[in-house]
Amino acid sequence: MDLRSAARGFLVVLLSAPVLQGNDDWRVTYSSSNVCALRGATVDIRSIYAYADDIQHEEATVNSLWFTKGDKSQPVDLEIDTNYTGRVEYICREIHCQNLRCHGTCTLRIKDLRQSDSAVYKFRFTTRHARQYTGDPGVTLSVTDLRVKVSIPSPISSPDWTKLECLSTCDLPGDPTYIWFWNGRNVGDEKWYWNQPEGGEIFSCAVEGYEHLRSPVVSLQGYGEGTVTYPQSSLVCTLRGATADIDSTYEYPYDVQYNPTTVKTLWFTKGNKSQHTDLLSDADYTGRVEYSCGVVNCTGARCHGTCTLRIKDLRLTDSATYKFRFTTNHPKGEYPGDPEMTLSVTDLQVKLYFPYAVDPTYAKLNCVKTCGQAGDTPYIWFKNGQYVGRGEHYMDYSQSGNNYSCAVEGYDLRSPLVYAPKTPSVTVSPSGEIEEGSSVTLSCSSDANPAANYTWFKEHQDSVKESGQNYTITNITSEPGGNYYCQAHNEIGHHDSTFLFIKVTSSSQRAMVAVTTIGFLLATILLLLAFLWMRRKRSSSKAGGQGGRPDTVEEVLALTNHLAAAPEREEIEEKDDLHYAIPPYGQH
């Protein structure tokens, strides 16, 4: 019989002795005032309610809810309580009315139970006349883990026999059957398990039907019945930067010949039972590790002690399996490091969801870690750096200007901020004017968490040109030229970049520019030649009037081919003209 079946059977039996709240006309009957259930299991809490109504031919309607927070006037419905999201279900039956009285039933079902679910649960109903009634004082739910207790009932007559008992912190309903595991293998189904330790043996227990919800392991090891027990679960989940304490309890036989007893203790992660590295001398833990070991006490035939490993300023690399080892002053009192504890170091992250299709801007934010059960840690929330609430979830309307983070209550270690994209920057490759027929790539980047997605647009066009961080236009023509911009967006909001202008130069434009340039150069050369030719003609005319002028076309061409020396020749020729213009001395 599984635990859920046992629980339901237990509830049915208790109905013969119900817990009543109310008066003769209005009442709520709970199946029990106290319910005990395993962490990770499912529990049903049932209520029967009755009320007076003058209903005749109308259909009886009642609004029902369960709550743990708030009061009668302002209760917080578990169906909208973020600590129970996805784990709560109401099973409410049809209402029956007879002789001016109506009655119904409503069962609260909570799945995947957590330690934080331990609370007082109350049922409240509202009739069609808006009259309300709350069933006080409610039902107390206790969520428990299992643990293994080790003892030697007859230390004198049977010192080799060890008794293992599976215990819980509250009384589980019915008479549950316990399953025992020896070195991971199923070895029995009794509440107690007897064993003659041989060393290196690991035990745990579970409730039948919930074998996946086992107790922390205990180890019976070394000579006689030495044991090591870790009170916590075999997996410890802790935040990076925080401090972790891993506790161990150990026992071993007392031998009066070696009194006073002395014990050496150590913790290690590297090596094996025979060769290991004490964490106190491990370079990876220098300055961050402490042992806090209590005084060994011996009573009767047993000695027992405690030793706690403390690791400060946790790092992600500290995620490992840790083993405790102790050695007594007895010649056979060496106890290897079994079992082991697994430490997982995690960061916090904020995840966003939009649960309501009718309102896509209303966001649900979850605080997530990479280990541990969801909901086993109280979270606090910050919006724009200010505290805004407590719980595993936070609900808010997403807006581009907001940022969010979460933290574990009691620790100043916040998750990275989540926020909308900042103003994107845009680049183009190649830069400058783009030749027609070539390719161009536009790139967009923005600081955002969660990471941004990108969409490309062209000015005055509503249609999306491309999605992705890069937008490549191949075999470009003059038509795609113009202003482009990108939009960076994530779950929280979006932001647009500034415009990026792309100028495309076509082949006809390049040809026109070339023709224009060549024409300008030719015109300039022709004008220069004409000017020089006219200057030469004028100079030659003066020279011809005094008996000299160029006789042939070749001389003119030669003159043209030596334009660079023309100014010098003109200066000489002007002096010659001056010389021939003055008559010889004595001639008139």
FIZA-637729 format. One record per residue: x, y, z of N, C-alpha, C in turn. Coordinates in steps of 0.02 Angstrom, whole numbers, plus 50000, padded with zeros to 5 digits. Atoms other than C-alpha are relative to their C-alpha. Example, Ala and Ser with C-alpha at 12.3 -4.5 7.8 and 13.67 -1.06 7.14 Angstrom:
// residues 2
500454994150000506154977550390500455006050000 499584994149997506844994750357499615005550037 
END
This chain:
// residues 588
500434994050000500005000050000500445006250000 499584994050002500755016849950499765005150050 500144994949949500795032150060499365003749987 500604996350015499425041149967499374995950017 500575004349984498245026349984499924999550076 500035000349927498695024950167499725006450028 500254993649975498375043450192499265000649990 500724999550013496675042450110499614995550047 500345004549953496215027350215499975003150069 499974996749935496765036950369499485005550005 500504994649999495665051650322499304997350007 500675002949996494145040650298499844997750071 500105002449932494375032850469499865005950046 500094994249956494505049950550499335003449992 500654996850009492835055250478499504997750052 500455002249947492025045050613500085004250063 499894995549944492775057350736500235006749971 499804994050037492765073650635500175005850045 499844993749967493455090450683499505005149974 500554995650020491985102550680500165007250018 499994992849986491985121350667499355003149975 500604996750023490395131450661499424999350049 500615000649960488625132250726499534995149965 500475004950028487085122250685499845001349927 500194998350069486735131550522500605000149953 499404999450041488515134650459500574996250033 499465003849971489955122750484500484997549947 499495003450041491565115550412500274994150041 499755006049968492115097950454500644997849965 499375002350027493935093350429500104992750019 499885007149987494485075150418500484999050059 499535000349944495885078550543500275006950013 499704993549984496665093050634500755000049988 499295000550013498435086550599500134994849946 499835004550054499165078550443500765000049994 499275000850009500945071750422500124996849932 499865002650067501685068650249500735000849984 499304999950020503365065350167500155005749952 499784995150049504325078850077500064996749932 499995002750068504115076249890499384995949983 500615004050012502475066549911499415004549984 500634996350013500665071649878499534998950060 500465000549944499395075250015499325002749981 500704997750008497485077150014499745002150068 500324997649939496625087650148499265001349982 500704999950019494725085550144499585004050049 500474996349958493345096850208499294998749976 500725000450015491445094950217499685006250030 500304993849975490435110950233499244999749992 500734999750002488615114750265499785007150019 500254993349986487565130650270499255000149987 500724999250010485765136550276499885004349939 500164996250060484955142750115499264999249985 500725000350017483185147150063499904998549926 500045001550071483525140649889499384995949983 500605003750021481995134449796500154996249936 499885003250064482265131149612500645002549966 499384997550029483915140049585500574995250013 499425004349992485565131249563500455002950055 499574997849945486655132049720500715001049973 499324998550021488335140349687500405002350060 499564998249945489805142149806500715001149971 499304998850016491535149749783500434997450057 499605003249948492845139549877500735001949992 499274999050002494655142749923500314997250064 499595001949942496025136650039500555005250007 499474995149991497315147950117500404998450063 499575000349941498755148850240500215007050021 499794993249986499165167350228499395004750002 500564995349995498085182150271499534998150056 500505001649949496535181850379499334999049966 500665001350026494675179250359499775005449950 500234994650043494415196250279500415000549936 499574999550059495895195450159500454993849995 499595006050007496465177550130500354999949932 499635000850063497765173249996499844993049974 500205006450030497015159549886500634996149980 499425004150017498265145149869500094999349925 499945000850073497875144149683500375005849968 499624994350027498675161349659500605001650044 499424999149958499975159849797500614997549961 499435001850043501645159949704500414994250029 499625005449970502405147549828499704993149984 500345006450015501155134249769499854999349925 500165000050071501095138049583500134993149968 499935006350035500785122149483499974993950045 499995005749954500665111249639499344999050037 500635000149961498915114749706499414998549955 500615001750037497255107549650499414999650050 500615000649961495495109649720499544994849968 500475005150024494335094649703499355001050039 500624998149967492615101549747499414996749965 500565003750028491045091049722499375004349996 500644996550009489285096149674499655001150066 500364998249938488245104749808499304996949998 500675002949993486665096149869499625004050052 500424996149954485245105649952499354996150014 500625003449979483775098450050499775003150065 500294997249938482595105850180500365006250023 499694993549986483365123150168500724999550025 499305000749982485115116250198500384997249941 499575002250055486535113950076500664997450030 499365002649977488125103950094500424997849940 499545002050053489655099949990500674997950029 499325002049979491445093749996500515003549955 499454997150038493085101449941500664997550028 499365002949980494785092949946500575004249972 499394996650021496445102049939500534994749987 499465004650017497805092249849500645004149987 499354996750009499625097949863500504994849977 499515004750028500925089249755500725002550014 499284998549992502825088549772500115004150064 499984996449936502755093449956500715002350017 499374997049978504125104650025499975001350075 499984998549928504705108250201499635006550015 500334993549989504045125950180499244999549997 500735000950001502285118850154499724998450069 500245001249931502185114850340499665006450025 500394994149981500805126750395499304997950021 500715001149984498995128450452499585001949939 500414999050060497745126750309499275000850020 500704998649984495995133950316499585000149935 500475000050056494485131750202499495005650009 500494994549997493325146150160499534999449940 500485000150056491735146550056499555006250004 500444994250007490615160549993499384997849961 500625002250032488775157449949499775005149948 500274995650052487725165249811499745006550028 500224993849967487125178249938500595004050026 499384996649981488945183749962500154999350074 499835001449931488955176650137500614995450001 499375003649997490655169850187500074996450066 499875003749939491215156850311500684996649995 499335003049997492965151050363500024994850056 499955005349950493305134650452500615000750044 499464999449951494355138250606499994994150048 499324997050005495585133150676500404997449941 499655002450059496055123750517500364993350012 499645006349998497195108850482500755001549999 499274999149997499045108150530500344994649959 499625004750042500125100150395500745000350020 499285000549985501865094050444500334995849946 499635003450053503085089250307500664997450030 499435003249967504455077150360500474996549951 499525004550032506025068450299500064993850043 499845006149963506545051050351500725000250023 499315000749978508105046850450500084993050030 499845006649972508965030950508500335000850069 499725000149933509285028350693500374993450011 499595006049988510685016150740500084999050075 499915001549929510755007550910500224992750009 499815006949981511424991950997499584998350061 500455001349944509984985551106500324995950056 499705004549949511054972351196500765000449994 499284999250008512844978951207500414994750036 499625005049962513354965451332499914993149970 500135006850025512494949651270500084999449925 499955000350073512464954051084500315006549973 499704993650021513704968151050500115000649925 499894999850073513894963350867499375001649961 500634998950036512054965950825499795007350005 500204993050004511524983150769499285000549976 500704999050019509714988950757499945006749963 500124993950038509235001550623499255001249998 500704998149997507585010750638499865005949954 500194994550045506715021850509499525004650035 500394995349961506025037450591499815006149959 500224993650029505085053250542499875004950057 500094994949948504825069650636499275000750021 500705000149981502935067250639499724993149982 500305006650010501765052250637499674999649932 500305001050066501425046650459499344996450007 500675003049993499605041550430500014992449989 500075007250008499085023450443500594996450032 499445004049977500405010250470500454998749940 499615000850062501655013150328500514994550005 499495005250005502814999350271500655003349977 499364997050016504655003850266500434995149960 499555003850042505884997750135500725001750018 499304998949981507724995350179500474998849941 499515000650055509204997650062500694999250031 499315001449978510924990150094500455000749939 499564998550057512264997349981499595001149936 500434998350057510835003249868499524994549979 500425005650020509974986149858499454998850051 500585001349957508234982349927500124993550039 499875005949959508464970450075499464998550051 500525001449951506864971250176499455005150001 500574995549998505194979250214499695000350070 500224999349931505084981050403500215006850027 499824993649970505154996150516500704999850029 499345000849973506744989150596500404995449955 499565004450038508234981050516500594998350045 499455002349958509514970450609500594998249956 499415001150041511294969150549500614998750044 499355001049970513004962550600500525003449955 499564996150045514184975750528500654996349985 499365002850022515664969750428500465005549974 499594994450022516284986950377499835002149929 500134997450066515954998250228499284999149976 500705001250019514064995350231499605006550007 500394993950002512855009350186499264998250000 500715001549993511015009350236499585006449992 500504994750003509495020150199499314996750000 500685002749999507605018150211499525004549963 500524996250035506025023750122499324996950017 500685002649991504135021850134499804996449936 500215003850059503405008650018499555004449955 500364995850047502735016949862500355006549986 499614993950008503955031349884500754998550008 499315002149995505605022449863500495005249974 499564994750025506295037549771500115005550051 499924995049947506125047749931500354996750059 499645003749949507465039450034500305004650054 499674996449946508245044650198500735001249983 499274999650007510035050850210500324993450020 499685006449986511235036250213500395000350066 499545000949943512155029750367500484994549981 499495004950016513735019550360500204996250063 499745004349947514195004850471500664997449974 499355001350031516055003150445500534998950052 499435001149957517744998650517499904993850044 500065005849956517974986350658499385000950043 500594999849958516464981850763499435003549965 500584996750027515004993450735500115007649999 499894992950009515805010250700499535002849947 500484997150047514585021850611500165007349988 499974992950018514595038550521499325001849972 500664997850023512965047950494500025007449983 500084993050019512615064050401499275001950011 500704998349985511045072150473499635003049940 500334997150058510715081550310499864994749947 500075004150060510165074450146500694998849971 499355001550030511575066550046500225005149949 499834994650045511535081949934499885006750034 500054993249971511885099449999500075005049944 500004994950053511485114149885500105006850033 499834993649969512265130949928500195005149947 499854994550046512505147849846500745001549996 499324997750009514155153349774500105006450042 499854994349957514975165649895499764999250071 500275001149934514025158850044500464995350040 499645004649957514615147450186499594993750008 500345006449993514185128950195500264996350061 499835004349944514155118050351499764993049985 500175007050010514195099150328500144996450066 499955003149934513845089850490500094992549993 499945007349996514345072150535499974997950073 500035003149934513985061250686500324993149994 499675006550005515085046150720499984996450068 500005004249940515075031850844500484994249990 499575005850003516235017450887500004996650068 500015003649936516445004251023500495002950050 499574997649946517165009451189500414994250027 499565005149973518664999451250500385003250058 499724997049940519205003151429500774999649999 499275000650002520984997451388500335006149967 499714994350036521215012851280499675006550022 500294994149969520505025651398500585004350028 500524996250035520565040351382500054999249924 500025000950072520005038651204500185006549964 499834994250041520725050351074499804998749928 500255000750069520095053550898500335005349956 499764995450052520905061350744499485000149945 500524999250050519705068250615500275003949940 499844996050059519835074850439499444999249948 500455000250056518805078650285500425000249936 499634999950062519355075750106499534999049940 500355001150063518775075949925500444996449949 499535002950047520345070249835500334993850030 499685006149978521125053049845499494994750018 500435005549980520415037149919500084998750075 500005001449929520245028850088500704999450029 499325001149975522095024650102500455006049988 499604994150017522835040150019499535005849983 500474994550009521895056350036500335006550020 499744993349985522195075150049499535003450049 500394996449949521595083350209499835007049974 500214993550026520585098750162500385005850033 499634994749966521565108850291500675001349966 499374999050035523125106350184499915000049924 500144999850071522275106650014500055007349976 499884993150023522885122149918499375003349972 500614997250028521175124249836499545002950053 500454997849946520385127650006500375004350052 499604996249951521755137850091499625006150026 500324994349968521015150150216499254999849999 500735000150005519235144550183499674994250037 500265006149969519055128250282500125000150075 499945000849927518715125350467499684993350020 500315005949969518365109550569499765002150069 500274998749933517245111150720499784993250029 500135006749976517325094550812499895000150076 500175000149930516505091550980500404994950039 499665004749955517165082051130499674993149994 500265006950003516995063151120499734998050068 500315002449939515805056051249499904992549995 500095007249998515775037751300499514998250055 500505002449953514265030151384499884992649987 500105007150009514115011651415500534997149954 499545003250046514895002251270500125004149937 499954996050060514825016551146500325006850014 499744993249999515795032451111499725003549938 500284996350057515095045951000500255007250001 499774993150007515605062950934499705003149937 500254996250058515185076150805500585003949970 499494995950033516235085350678499685003549940 500314995950053515665099450563500545003049956 499564996950049516555104850405499685006649978 500244993450023516365123450366500455002449942 499644997250058516845130250194499725006949987 500214993150010516785149050172500135002349929 499894997050066516685159750015499984994649945 500055005750045516055145149912500105001949927 499884999250071516605143349732499654994449962 500325005250040515825133749590500444993849998 499555005750001517375122649591499984995950064 500075003849938516955117249769499464994649994 500495005450011515555106349698500374993449996 499635006349997516175088949745499674995550051 500225004549947515885073849856500515000550057 499594999249940516545075950034499924994050046 500005005949956517025061850151500325001850067 499734999149933517325061650338500344993650022 499605005849977518635050250415500235001350071 499744999349932519075047150595500404993850020 499565005349976520395036750682500065000650076 499945000049927520405031750866500694997350019 499375002649976521855026350975499994992450009 500035007249999521255008350964500394997349940 499615002650058522384997550852499574998749939 500435001350057520894993250743499505005749989 500494994650002520035009950760500105005049944 499944995750059520295016650585499374999249958 500655000350034518665021050499500045004049935 499934996650065518715025050312499425004849987 500484994550014517765039450234499394998049961 500655001650030516095031650193499465001250052 500204998150068514755036850158500275006949982 499754993650023514985053350068499425004949993 500484994750010514095069950051500165003649935 499904996450063513845078849885499815007350011 500124992849995514005097749888499945002949930 500104996550064513315107649741499975007550013 499984992749993513715126149727499665003149939 500424997450054512505136349624499975007650001 500194993050007512155153749560499245000449997 500714998750009510415161449557499885003049931 500204997150063509525165849396499265001850002 500714998150007507905174849356499764997849931 500315002350061506815166449225499315003349993 500634996650013505325175449144499534995649961 500535003450037503685168049085499405004749995 500614996050009502065175449022499414995249999 500495005349994500695163949086499315001649972 500674998150021499185173749024500015002649929 500014998050071498885174448837499615006449989 500424994050009497565187948860500375006350021 499624994249978498855199248941500744998449993 499315002250013500565196048860500535004250034 499504996049966501425209748960500054998450075 499995001849929501025202149131500474994150010 499465005049997502595192549176500034996650068 499855003849940502965179049302500754998750002 499285000749993504755179149366500144994550051 499805005449955505505163449444500735000950019 499315000049976507075163049551500234992749997 499815006950016508015147549493500724998950021 499325002249988509535138349555500104993249968 499855006050039510405123449478499974993650041 500045005949958510215111649626499495001250055 500484999549946509055107949771499294999849974 500715000150019507175106249771499745007049991 500334993550010506165120549702499585001550061 500434997949946505355130349840500274998550069 499755001649933506465123949982500395005850029 499634994149977507245141349999499555006149995 500394993850004506375157850043500375005249959 499694995050044506735170649906499715006950013 500244993149997506615189549910500155003249932 499984997250067506375200549756500165007550003 499824993050006507075217249700499825002549930 500184996850063506405228849565500345006849999 499614993850005507555242949509500395001350064 499594999549940508605239249663499625000450065 500414999249940507145240849786499644993450016 500365006149978506395226549889499265000649983 500704999750020504675222149821499594993950023 500405005749979504185205349895500414993950018 499705006349977504535187849957499624994349968 500325005950029504195171049875500404997249942 499645003250055504785159049742499885003649935 500184996650062503905169449608499855007450015 500214993049996503575187849573499645001749936 500404998250058502245194749456500025007549991 499974992950014502365211449369499895001149925 500064998150070501995220549206500705001949975 499334998850026503585220349102500035006649963 499894993650033504225237349048500745000949988 499304999550021505835242248961500445003350052 499584996449952506435253549102500134996350065 499935003549937506355240249239500554994749998 499555005649993507645227949302499824996250063 500205004349945507425213349422500584995650022 499535005049974508475202149533499684996650061 500255003649942508185189449671500584997950044 499495002249953509125183349823499684995150049 500235004449946508985170149958499955004150063 500104996249939508285177450117500564998650050 499455000849952509675180550241500685000449969 499364999650035511035181650108500005006149954 499944994250044511635197450021500354997949935 499725002750062512005187449863499454999849948 500564999350048510865193149724500184996849933 499915002650068510615185449554500205005749953 499884994850050511215194649399499345003549981 500594996250020510005208349345499734997449934 500315001050066508765204849206499695006749981 500214993450022508335220049101499915000149925 500124999250072507775225948930500645002349966 499394997950036509065229548794500135007550006 499804993050004510045245648800499995002149926 500014997650069510155256748644500504996249958 499545004150041510895245648507500495004449961 499534996850046512435250448407500004996149935 500045003150066512475247148220500645001649961 499414999250042513975244548105499874997049931 500085002450068514155241347918500684997949973 499395002450031515465231547821499864997949928 499484994949992516215237347707499695006850013 500244993349985516075255447761500055004449937 499984995350056515855270447646499474998449948 500475001350054514955270247479500054992849977 500035007050020514395253247420499894999749925 500065000750072514635248147239499424995449983 500555004250024513155241147147500274993149980 499815006850016513235222247131500424996650054 499605002949946514295219747287499554998050058 500375002049940513755213447461500175004650058 499904995949941513535223047622499684996450060 500265003249939513285216547801499915005250054 500164995649944512425226347939500014995850064 499955003649936512775221248121499715004250056 500334996549944511795225548279500214996650065 499835002849934512315223248461499705004450054 500304996449944511515227848627500134996350065 499925002949933511825224948812499314998350027 500665002149976510345214748879500074993550038 500055006449964509915200749000499264998750017 499725005150044509155189248943500275003049935 499704997750062510135190648781499475002349951 500484997050046509285201148648499944996149936 500115002150069508535195448485499955006449957 499954994150042508675207148335499564999449939 500414999650060507525212748195500205006449962 499764994450042507995224148048499425003149962 500514996250036506925237747970500335005349956 499794994450041507085250847834499515005750012 500404994149986506465268547861499405000449952 500644999250036504645271447805499734993349974 500275006550018504365252747785499854996150064 500205003649940503395242647914500224992750000 499845007150004503895225547851500704998650026 499365002049973505315216247934500464998049942 499535001850052506845215247822500384993650016 499615005949981507775202047920499984999350076 499945001349929507895193748092500694997050013 499345002449983509565190648174500475005850012 499534994749983511055200248236500335003149939 499694997550061511775201948060499494999749942 500444999650059510855207047900500465001249939 499574999550059511755203847735499585000949938 500334998850064511185211047569500504998349945 499555002150054511985202147420499795003049934 500134997350067512135208647241499575006250004 500404994149984511535225447301499915004549940 500154995050052510715238047184499875006650034 500114993449971510355256347206499345000450037 500664999649969508555252647259500024998750075 500005001149928508985245347433500345005550041 499674994849963509955260947480499515004050043 500424996049956509295272147620500194999050072 499895000449928509135272547811499754993350026 500185006349968509135256147906500085000750075 499915000349928508925252448091499814993150025 500165006549971508825237348204499635001150066 500364999949936507715233448353500254994150041 499795005249954508435223748500499444998950050 500575001549956507115214948605500114993550038 500035006249961506955202048744499334999850037 500655000949967505575196548863499775006250038 500194994249959505625212848961499815006149959 500164994150040505615225948824500435000249937 499624999250062506435232848666500285007049995 499704993450012507495247248603500245000249927 499804999250070507815254048427500675003749995 499374996650012509505259348358499885006649962 500044994150043509865275748268500044997749927 499995001750071509785276248077500724999049976 499375001050035511205269647971499865000849925 500134998550070511265277047795500474996049955 499615003950049511825265947651499925003349932 500004996950066512305274247486500294995049950 499795004850051512415262947333500165003849936 499784996750063513385268947178499914995049943 500135004650057512775261447012500565000549948 499495000050053513875257246858499905005949952 500144994350045513015270646749500235006550032 499764993949966513395283646881500765000449998 499275000050004515215278346885500245001749929 499804998450069515315279146692499905007449986 500134992850011514525296546691500545004250034 499484996349965515785302446820500664999649961 499375000950038517225295146715499995004249937 500054996050061516605303246553500075007450015 499974993049981516365319746639500725002150017 499314998549979518105319046714500475000449939 499585000150059518935314446548499865006149955 500184994150040517965328046454500285006450028 499734994049968518485340946581500755000649989 499274999950011520305335946566500185001849928 499864998550070520265336346374499875007449984 500164993050012519415353346371500545004650029 499474995949969520715360046490500635000049958 499405000550041522135353646381499925004049935 500114996450062521365360846221500035007550011 499984992849985521095377746301500725002350012 499324998249986522875377746361500415000449935 499645000050064523535373046189499835006249958 500214994150039522495386746105500315006450027 499714994049970523105399546229500745000749983 499294999850015524915394946204500135001449926 499914999050071524725394346016499905007449983 500134992850013523985412146016500585004250026 499434996249973525395418346126500614999449953 499435001150045526655410546010499925003849934 500134996450063525825417845857500135007450008 499884992949990525865435145934500755001650003 499284998949994527685433345978500344999349931 499705001250066528085426545806499865005849952 500184994350043527175441045721500485005750012 499524994649985528295453345811500684998449971 499345001950026529815443545763500015000449923 500044999850073529245442345579500045007249974 499974993050021529035461045567500705002649999 499294998049999530915462445601500424995449959 499635004450045531375449345475500034992950025 499995007049976531035432945575499334997550018 500625003549981529575420845591500114992649987 499935007250014529365402045594499824998849928 500125001450070529495395445419499584993949988 500365006350014528715378345440499544998250056 500475002749949527315369145530500374996150053 499635004049952528625357945609500265004250057 499764995649947529315372645702499465001550051 500574998749954527605376345774499884994150045 500125006049959527395358345830500554999150051 499465000549952529105358445907499915004850057 500144995249948528635373945999499484997450049 500545002649957527045365546064500254994450045 499755005749960528005350046123500465002150055 499564997649946529115360946231499665005750038 500394994749966527775370546324500325001950065 499734998449933528675369146488500545005249996 499464995150006530125379746421499775006549968 500254994150036528995392546337500115006550038 499914993549966529065405846475500705002549994 499314997750004530955406146469500145002649930 499884997850068530975407446281499675006749986 500354993650010529685421246285500405005750030 499614994749969530785430946405500605001949957 499424998750043532305429146289499785003849937 500244996950062531275433646136499815007250012 500194993049986530605449246221500635004450003 499384996249999532395454546254500275001149930 499784999350070532825451246071499605005449964 500434994850031531345461746016500245006950021 499774993649976531975475646125500665002049966 499354998750030533705473846052499925002549927 500084998150070533125474845872499575006249992 500424994050006531935489045907500425006450008 499584994049992533395500945950500475000449940 499574999450060534275507245794500725000050020 499274999949985536165505045783500235007250011 499744993449983537165519245853500245003349937 499804995950056537355532245724499584999349938 500455001050058536015525545604499345003450014 500654996649995534465535745575499684999849934 
END
